[in-house]
């Protein structure tokens, strides 16, 4: 999904004012230092993604109280997402789109947001340079993962002009803007594999609430709340270092059709007793997309993304012929069949294991 950057919209400050009033009502019982409009929409005449960024600044002892108050109001706690002292929350109201953060007063991540805003408000040349970089990236169809990293150099220039952060803090901000272990979208002949976003909750629910999709799983069809919890976990885990849970959404003709994932054992490239690191793989695709080799195409693109050397494993119920055929098409070798491994949904289940080293 390409980033959208718009010319400055004079309505953005009024959008912020309305959102701020609503946030203040939710936080009435929590001491707050301030609620700040930050990000590019807070700078007059600066091109920006049309998303209102808001920092709720609190002292450290009040962080959890602020988060809890917003969660009680229906917000989703997304955690720090790899940036210490900046807690992201998703507002259920996304009209207009917005990012809400609970930030610790005085933390350099908080000072970073304020320094960028205040410097750009007072420096037209830097403001215009920053805007041109963003417009150029959007014109090239840059995705959000690469977009954040690509504008890192000009952000460093802005922060150095502000002269409010130490060299160590500047380096930490630069590192936080790198995509790290997150993946840029991967395009195949027919598909796009990309990182999950919160907007995927509905599509994830529609996939995982289908009874036949969980026929061979240990859980019943997902509820909407369970789907939300799973997507939140996936979004959080995508920012973990080291990243052990890797899961990507699969899109076909601009529609979410499934997901592919791996759980990788932590540690060095070679684990205990010289054994390779291990990764358990899974995949789930909508019924109407099956039989078209889309799942195979997705897995063939996904597996090379995982760090090698690695021992891959697909474990499945032998009755799940789709998974068995997938493992065989991908060149996995059958290494075991164990009968009646566990009881699930009132019946004893066998386990078939396929492995491959990459």
C-alpha positions in Angstrom: 0.0 0.0 0.0 1.6 3.3 -1.1 1.9 6.3 1.2 -0.5 9.2 0.4 0.9 12.7 0.9 -1.3 15.7 0.5 -0.8 19.4 0.3 -1.3 21.2 3.6 -5.0 21.3 4.6 -6.0 24.3 6.7 -8.6 22.1 8.4 -6.0 19.9 10.1 -5.7 22.2 13.2 -9.4 22.2 13.7 -9.5 18.4 13.4 -6.8 18.3 16.2 -8.8 20.7 18.4 -11.9 18.4 18.2 -9.9 15.3 18.9 -8.1 16.9 21.8 -11.3 17.9 23.4 -12.6 14.3 23.2 -9.3 12.9 24.6 -9.4 15.4 27.5 -12.8 14.2 28.4 -11.6 10.6 28.6 -8.5 11.7 30.6 -10.4 13.9 33.1 -9.3 11.8 36.0 -5.6 11.5 34.9 -3.1 14.4 35.4 -1.7 15.3 32.0 1.1 17.7 31.2 -0.4 18.6 27.8 -2.0 17.2 24.7 0.0 18.2 21.6 -0.6 18.3 17.9 2.7 16.9 16.4 3.8 15.4 13.1 3.6 17.1 9.7 -0.1 18.0 9.9 0.8 20.4 12.8 3.1 22.5 10.6 1.4 25.1 8.4 2.1 24.8 4.7 3.8 21.4 5.1 2.7 18.5 2.8 1.8 15.6 5.0 0.1 12.2 5.2 -3.5 13.2 6.1 -3.2 11.6 9.5 -3.4 13.7 12.7 -0.6 12.8 15.1 -1.3 13.5 18.8 1.0 13.2 21.8 -0.6 13.0 25.2 2.3 14.0 27.5 2.2 12.7 31.1 4.7 12.2 33.9 6.0 8.7 34.1 3.9 7.7 37.1 0.7 8.6 35.1 1.5 6.6 31.9 -0.5 3.5 32.9 -3.4 5.6 34.2 -3.7 7.4 30.9 -3.5 4.2 28.9 -6.1 2.5 31.1 -8.4 5.5 30.8 -8.3 5.4 27.0 -8.7 1.6 26.9 -11.8 1.9 29.0 -13.1 4.4 26.4 -12.6 1.8 23.7 -9.1 2.5 22.5 -6.7 -0.4 21.7 -3.4 -0.5 23.5 -0.7 -1.3 20.9 2.3 -1.0 23.2 5.5 0.9 22.5 6.0 -0.7 19.0 9.7 -0.6 19.4 10.0 3.0 20.7 10.5 3.3 24.4 8.4 5.8 26.4 6.0 6.3 23.4 2.8 4.1 23.8 0.6 3.9 20.8 -3.2 3.6 21.1 -5.7 3.1 18.3 -8.7 5.3 18.5 -11.8 3.5 17.3 -12.9 6.7 15.6 -10.7 7.1 12.5 -12.6 9.9 10.8 -10.3 11.7 10.3 -7.4 9.2 10.6 -5.2 9.7 13.6 -2.3 8.3 15.6 -2.6 8.7 19.4 0.5 8.3 21.6 0.9 8.5 25.4 4.4 9.9 25.9 6.6 10.4 28.9 7.4 14.0 29.8 11.0 14.8 29.1 11.8 11.5 27.3 13.9 12.2 24.2 11.2 10.5 22.0 8.8 13.2 23.2 11.3 16.0 22.8 11.9 14.6 19.3 8.3 15.1 18.2 8.2 18.6 19.7 11.6 19.6 18.3 10.7 18.6 14.7 7.4 20.4 14.9 8.8 23.6 16.4 11.8 23.7 14.1 9.7 23.3 11.0 7.3 25.9 12.1 10.1 28.4 12.3 12.3 27.4 9.3 10.5 27.6 6.0 13.5 26.3 4.0 13.7 23.1 6.0 9.9 22.8 6.0 9.9 22.9 2.2 12.8 20.5 1.8 11.1 18.0 4.1 7.8 18.4 2.2 9.6 17.8 -1.2 11.2 14.6 0.1 7.8 13.3 1.3 6.0 14.2 -2.0 8.8 12.6 -4.0 8.6 9.4 -2.0 4.8 9.3 -2.4 5.0 9.9 -6.1 7.2 6.9 -6.4 4.6 4.7 -4.8 6.7 4.1 -1.6 5.2 1.9 1.0 5.0 3.0 4.7 7.8 0.8 5.9 10.3 2.2 3.4 8.9 5.7 3.6 9.7 6.0 7.3 13.3 4.9 6.7 13.8 6.9 3.5 13.0 10.2 5.2 15.4 9.5 8.1 18.3 11.6 6.8 16.2 14.8 6.4 14.7 14.2 9.9 18.2 14.1 11.3 19.0 17.4 9.6 15.9 18.9 11.2 16.8 17.6 14.6 20.4 18.8 14.4 19.0 22.3 13.5 16.9 22.1 16.6 20.0 21.4 18.7 18.0 19.9 21.6 19.1 16.3 21.5 22.5 14.6 22.3 24.4 12.6 19.7 23.3 9.4 21.5 19.7 10.5 21.3 20.0 11.4 17.6 21.5 8.0 16.9 18.7 6.2 18.8 16.1 8.1 16.8 17.9 7.2 13.5 17.9 3.6 14.5 14.2 3.6 15.5 13.3 4.9 12.0 15.1 2.0 10.3 12.7 -0.8 9.2 14.9 -3.3 11.1 13.3 -6.7 10.9 10.1 -5.4 9.4 9.5 -6.3 5.7 8.8 -4.1 2.7 5.9 -5.4 0.7 6.9 -8.4 -1.4 5.3 -8.6 -4.9 4.9 -11.9 -6.8 3.2 -12.5 -10.1 -0.3 -12.3 -8.5 0.2 -11.4 -4.9 1.5 -8.8 -2.4 2.8 -10.0 1.0 3.0 -7.2 3.5 3.1 -6.4 7.2 -0.2 -6.5 9.1 -1.9 -3.2 10.1 -4.8 -2.6 12.4 -7.1 -2.0 9.4 -6.8 -5.8 8.7 -9.0 -6.8 11.7 -12.2 -7.1 9.8 -10.6 -9.1 7.0 -8.8 -11.3 9.5 -12.1 -12.0 11.3 -13.8 -12.8 8.0 -11.1 -15.4 7.3 -10.8 -17.0 10.7 -14.5 -17.0 11.6 -15.2 -19.5 8.8 -15.8 -22.9 10.5 -14.0 -24.9 7.7 -10.9 -22.7 8.1 -10.4 -23.8 11.7 -11.6 -27.4 11.2 -8.1 -28.8 12.0 -7.1 -26.2 14.6 -7.4 -26.3 18.4 -9.7 -23.3 18.5 -13.3 -22.6 17.3 -14.1 -19.9 14.8 -12.7 -16.6 16.0 -14.9 -13.9 17.4 -14.3 -10.3 16.3 -12.6 -9.5 19.7 -10.3 -12.5 19.3 -9.5 -11.4 15.7 -8.6 -8.0 17.0 -6.4 -9.5 19.7 -4.5 -11.6 17.2 -3.9 -8.6 14.9 -2.7 -6.5 17.8 -0.3 -9.2 18.8 1.0 -9.5 15.2 1.5 -5.8 14.9 3.3 -5.6 18.3 5.5 -8.6 17.4 6.6 -7.1 14.1 8.5 -4.5 16.2 10.2 -7.0 18.5 13.9 -7.5 18.5 14.8 -10.2 17.8 11.7 -10.9 15.8 10.6 -14.5 16.5 6.9 -14.2 15.3 6.9 -13.3 11.6 3.4 -13.1 10.0 2.4 -11.3 6.8 -0.9 -10.5 5.2 -1.5 -11.9 1.7 -3.3 -9.6 -0.8 -4.7 -10.6 -4.2 -6.3 -8.0 -6.5 -6.2 -5.5 -3.5 -8.2 -7.9 -1.3 -6.9 -9.6 1.9 -7.1 -13.4 1.1 -4.9 -15.0 3.7 -1.9 -15.0 5.9 1.5 -16.8 6.1 3.6 -17.0 9.3 6.4 -18.6 11.1 7.5 -18.9 14.8 11.3 -18.9 15.0 13.2 -20.3 17.9 15.3 -17.5 19.5 19.1 -17.6 19.8 22.0 -17.7 17.4 22.1 -19.1 13.9 23.1 -22.4 15.4 21.3 -23.4 18.6 22.1 -25.8 21.4 24.3 -28.8 20.5 25.0 -27.3 17.1 21.4 -27.7 15.9 19.9 -25.3 13.4 17.4 -22.7 14.5 13.9 -24.0 14.0 10.8 -22.4 12.5 7.2 -23.6 12.6 5.3 -22.5 9.5 1.6 -21.9 9.0 -0.8 -20.6 6.3 -4.5 -19.8 6.1 -6.4 -18.7 2.9 -10.0 -17.9 2.1 -11.9 -20.8 0.5 -12.5 -19.0 -2.8 -8.7 -18.5 -3.2 -7.9 -22.1 -2.8 -7.2 -24.4 -5.8 -5.5 -21.5 -7.7 -2.0 -22.2 -6.3 -2.1 -18.8 -4.6 -1.1 -20.3 -1.2 1.9 -22.0 -2.8 2.9 -18.8 -4.5 2.7 -17.0 -1.2 4.8 -19.5 0.7 7.4 -19.7 -2.0 7.8 -15.9 -1.6 7.6 -16.0 2.2 10.2 -18.7 3.0 13.2 -16.8 1.5 12.4 -13.9 3.8 13.3 -16.0 6.8 16.9 -15.9 8.0 18.9 -18.9 7.1 20.3 -21.4 8.0 17.0 -22.6 9.3 15.1 -25.9 9.8 11.6 -25.3 8.7 8.7 -27.5 9.9 5.1 -27.9 8.8 3.0 -29.9 11.3 -0.5 -30.9 10.4 -3.4 -33.2 10.9 -3.1 -35.9 8.2 -6.7 -35.4 7.4 -5.9 -31.8 6.3 -5.0 -32.8 2.8 -4.5 -29.2 1.7 -1.6 -28.7 4.2 -0.1 -32.1 3.3 -0.1 -31.3 -0.4 1.3 -27.8 0.3 4.3 -29.3 2.2 5.0 -31.7 -0.6 4.8 -29.0 -3.3 7.2 -26.9 -1.3 9.7 -29.8 -1.3 9.4 -30.6 2.4 10.2 -34.2 3.5 7.9 -36.2 5.7 9.8 -37.1 8.9 7.1 -38.5 11.2 3.5 -39.5 11.8 2.3 -39.9 15.4 -1.1 -41.2 16.2 -3.4 -39.7 18.8 -1.1 -37.0 19.9 -3.8 -34.9 21.6 -7.5 -34.5 22.0 -9.1 -31.6 20.2 -12.8 -30.8 19.7 -13.8 -34.2 21.2 -11.6 -36.4 19.1 -8.0 -37.7 19.1 -5.8 -36.1 16.5 -2.8 -37.5 14.7 0.2 -35.4 13.8 2.2 -35.5 10.6 5.5 -33.6 10.4 7.3 -32.3 7.3 10.7 -30.6 7.4 13.1 -28.8 5.1 16.4 -27.0 5.7 17.1 -23.7 4.0 
